[in-house]
């Protein structure tokens, strides 16, 4: 286990940074990032790369959270500002932010998106038994993109389902 990987061995969504998880329970790796001081995580298997901010070419008639397109070694990649997607205040300057390039298969085709975040934090190993269910807010909020919650050193890590996050049309609030 490398220095950035943290074992999950506490019940009810808590991650213990000490001893490893039970050998019989496999871990999934999540890369975490910050948005307005809150830590989120996505399955590392969906992360293609992390890069510094580059200006995106705007596309007319797209939602405000779609910053535009970038050319990533010949692949045109839509870039989404997760601050705006989550209804947070827009960053004054994107230059300090990073772009997490995510890749996944959907409807028999590969989809690639850039997610603009404030900073990338760590990589955590989390077993399925450590993931708590997302909270229920009724019809007042759409959080279908939240895969689950994990507590790490008394901090909440919100695990995101990238596929669901990108298929929702209305702004997430």
C-alpha positions in Angstrom: 0.0 0.0 0.0 1.6 3.3 -1.0 1.7 6.4 1.2 -1.3 8.0 -0.4 -3.5 5.0 0.0 -5.5 4.8 3.2 -7.1 1.6 4.4 -10.8 1.4 5.3 -11.4 -0.8 8.3 -13.8 1.1 10.6 -17.6 0.4 10.5 -20.2 2.8 9.3 -18.3 4.7 6.7 -15.2 5.5 8.8 -11.7 5.1 7.3 -9.0 4.1 9.7 -5.6 5.4 8.7 -3.9 2.6 10.8 -4.0 -1.1 10.0 -5.3 -2.4 6.6 -8.8 -3.5 5.9 -9.8 -7.1 6.3 -8.0 -9.2 3.7 -11.3 -10.7 2.4 -12.8 -7.3 1.5 -11.4 -5.6 -1.6 -10.8 -1.9 -1.7 -11.7 0.6 -4.4 -9.4 3.5 -4.9 -10.8 7.0 -4.9 -8.9 10.2 -5.8 -10.1 13.1 -3.7 -10.4 16.8 -4.7 -11.5 20.0 -3.0 -14.3 22.3 -4.0 -14.9 25.3 -1.8 -13.3 23.5 1.2 -15.4 20.3 0.8 -13.7 17.0 -0.1 -15.1 14.8 -2.9 -13.9 11.6 -4.4 -14.2 9.8 -7.7 -13.2 6.2 -8.5 -9.6 6.3 -9.7 -10.4 3.9 -12.5 -12.3 6.7 -14.2 -9.4 9.2 -13.9 -7.4 9.4 -17.1 -5.1 12.2 -15.9 -4.8 15.4 -13.9 -3.6 18.6 -15.5 -3.2 22.3 -14.9 -5.8 24.7 -16.1 -5.8 25.7 -19.7 -8.3 28.1 -21.3 -11.2 26.3 -22.9 -12.8 27.4 -26.1 -16.4 28.5 -25.3 -19.3 26.8 -27.0 -22.5 28.8 -27.6 -25.8 27.7 -26.0 -24.3 25.5 -23.4 -25.1 25.6 -19.7 -23.0 28.1 -17.7 -21.1 25.3 -16.0 -19.7 24.1 -19.3 -16.6 26.2 -19.7 -16.0 24.9 -23.3 -13.7 22.5 -25.0 -10.0 21.7 -24.8 -7.8 19.7 -27.2 -6.1 16.9 -25.3 -3.6 15.4 -27.7 -6.0 15.3 -30.5 -9.2 14.5 -28.5 -11.8 17.2 -28.0 -12.8 17.2 -24.4 -15.7 19.2 -22.9 -14.7 20.9 -19.6 -17.2 21.3 -16.7 -16.7 23.7 -13.8 -17.8 21.6 -10.8 -18.1 24.8 -8.7 -20.8 26.1 -11.0 -22.3 22.6 -11.5 -22.9 22.4 -7.7 -24.3 25.9 -7.5 -21.2 27.3 -5.7 -19.6 30.7 -6.3 -17.6 30.9 -9.4 -13.8 31.0 -8.9 -12.4 34.5 -9.8 -9.4 32.9 -11.6 -9.1 29.4 -12.9 -5.3 29.5 -13.0 -5.0 28.0 -9.5 -7.4 25.2 -10.3 -6.8 21.8 -11.9 -8.6 19.7 -14.4 -9.4 16.1 -13.6 -9.8 14.2 -16.9 -12.4 11.4 -16.4 -13.1 8.6 -18.9 -15.8 6.0 -18.8 -17.9 3.9 -21.2 -21.6 4.7 -21.6 -23.9 3.4 -24.3 -21.1 1.5 -25.9 -18.9 4.6 -26.4 -16.1 6.1 -24.5 -16.8 9.5 -22.9 -14.1 11.9 -21.8 -14.7 15.0 -19.7 -12.6 17.5 -17.9 -13.8 18.4 -14.3 -12.4 21.7 -13.0 -11.7 21.5 -9.3 -9.9 23.7 -6.7 -7.2 21.2 -5.9 -6.5 17.4 -5.9 -6.0 16.1 -2.4 -5.2 12.4 -1.9 -5.9 8.8 -2.9 -7.9 6.6 -0.5 -8.5 2.9 -0.4 -12.1 2.3 0.7 -13.9 -1.0 1.1 -17.5 -1.3 0.2 -18.6 -1.9 3.8 -17.1 1.5 4.7 -19.3 3.5 2.3 -22.5 4.9 3.9 -25.6 5.7 1.8 -26.1 9.2 0.6 -28.5 11.3 2.6 -32.1 11.6 1.5 -33.5 15.1 1.0 -36.8 14.2 -0.7 -37.7 16.1 -3.8 -36.0 19.3 -2.6 -32.5 18.3 -3.9 -31.2 16.2 -6.7 -28.1 14.2 -5.4 -28.5 11.2 -7.6 -24.8 11.7 -8.5 -23.7 10.9 -4.9 -22.5 7.3 -4.7 -22.0 7.4 -0.9 -20.2 8.9 2.1 -17.1 7.9 4.0 -15.7 9.5 7.1 -11.9 10.0 7.2 -10.3 11.5 10.3 -13.6 13.1 11.2 -13.9 14.6 7.8 -16.7 13.7 5.3 -15.6 12.4 1.9 -18.5 12.6 -0.6 -18.1 9.9 -3.3 -19.4 10.9 -6.7 -20.7 8.7 -9.5 -19.1 10.4 -12.5 -21.6 8.9 -15.0 -24.6 10.2 -13.1 -23.0 13.6 -12.5 -22.6 14.1 -16.2 -26.0 12.9 -17.3 -28.1 15.2 -15.1 -29.2 18.2 -17.2 -30.4 20.6 -14.5 -27.8 22.4 -12.2 -27.1 20.5 -9.1 -28.0 22.5 -6.0 
